[in-house]
Structures are given as C-alpha cells and as structure tokens.
Amino acid sequence: MKGTGIVREVDELGRIVIPKELRKVMDIKVKDPIEIFTEGSAIILKKYSPGCIFCERVNDVIRFKENNICTDCLKQLKNDD
C-alpha cells in the first residue's frame, strides 16, 4: 500500500470525501461505482469494473486475482503460452 499523506474525517452520515487529485489519478468520475474490500484492519476502495480488463465485455466473465477476464480473452492468454 502506498501512503498519500491525505487525511479525511468521517462525517455524521459515515461518509468520506475522496480528494479530487486522487479521483483524477484513478479516473473516478461522479456516479462511478466503487467496490469496498477489507484486508486485516485496512479498508480498500477500488473503482468497480464489471467487464473484462482487456476488452470490457461483460458477458462470460470470470474473476481472477481481483480482475475480471472474459472467456475469449482467457483463451487468447492461454494460446500465447
């Protein structure tokens, strides 16, 4: 994990603001869905992407090491070996 030096307080409704600089770097736009994970005592936020990481197809997608890969791209990866 890489520290940013940015600290934000949780408001009365349990919300935090993701700083504009981080949203820009991570390409997070208004209304983008965010996935929430936990690892030990850490909370991890990740931009949600339901499609394949290579072609963005959303059908026949499997989850592999926290990434979505469609069956077609998976076949191509296997053939590259």
TIDOPA-511774 format. One line per 4 residues: number of its first residue (from 1); their letters; for each residue x, y, z of C-alpha. Coordinates in pm, whole numbers, plus 50000, padded with zeros to 5 digits. Layout:
// TIDOPA-511774
NUM) A) X Y Z  ...
END
This chain:
// TIDOPA-511774
1) MKGT) 50000 50000 50000  50125 50347 49916  50053 50635 50156  49921 50964 50019
5) GIVR) 49957 51183 50326  49591 51283 50290  49364 51254 50594  48987 51297 50584
9) EVDE) 48727 51286 50863  48414 51073 50851  48101 51293 50859  47782 51238 51062
13) LGRI) 47641 51010 50791  47956 50793 50773  48084 50948 50450  48433 51049 50349
17) VIPK) 48537 51261 50052  48789 51116 49807  49014 51410 49718  48988 51548 49366
21) ELRK) 49355 51474 49295  49307 51104 49372  48983 51083 49174  49162 51232 48875
25) VMDI) 49461 50997 48901  49234 50693 48947  48991 50809 48673  48693 50811 48912
29) KVKD) 48403 51020 48786  48083 51134 48960  47843 50837 48995  48115 50576 48925
33) PIEI) 48059 50264 49136  48328 50185 49392  48398 49837 49535  48483 49813 49904
37) FTEG) 48720 49545 50035  48879 49478 50372  49222 49333 50440  49306 49298 50806
41) SAII) 49234 49640 50955  49253 49818 50617  48957 49933 50407  49035 49926 50034
45) LKKY) 48835 50123 49777  48855 50025 49410  48677 50159 49104  48424 49891 49010
49) SPGC) 48456 49746 48664  48220 49458 48582  48372 49395 48239  48682 49221 48115
53) IFCE) 49001 49414 48195  49117 49368 47835  48810 49413 47614  48545 49541 47864
57) RVND) 48300 49268 47760  48052 49193 48041  47925 48850 47928  48102 48524 48019
61) VIRF) 48333 48700 48266  48521 48520 48542  48703 48671 48839  49080 48606 48855
65) KENN) 49308 48767 49115  49071 49064 49171  49026 49120 48795  48750 49024 48553
69) ICTD) 48851 48833 48238  48611 48714 47968  48643 48360 47837  48758 48480 47493
73) CLKQ) 49050 48682 47635  49135 48395 47869  49160 48160 47569  49387 48410 47393
77) LKND) 49610 48431 47701  49635 48051 47715  49727 48037 47344  50007 48292 47394
81) D) 50192 48045 47621
END
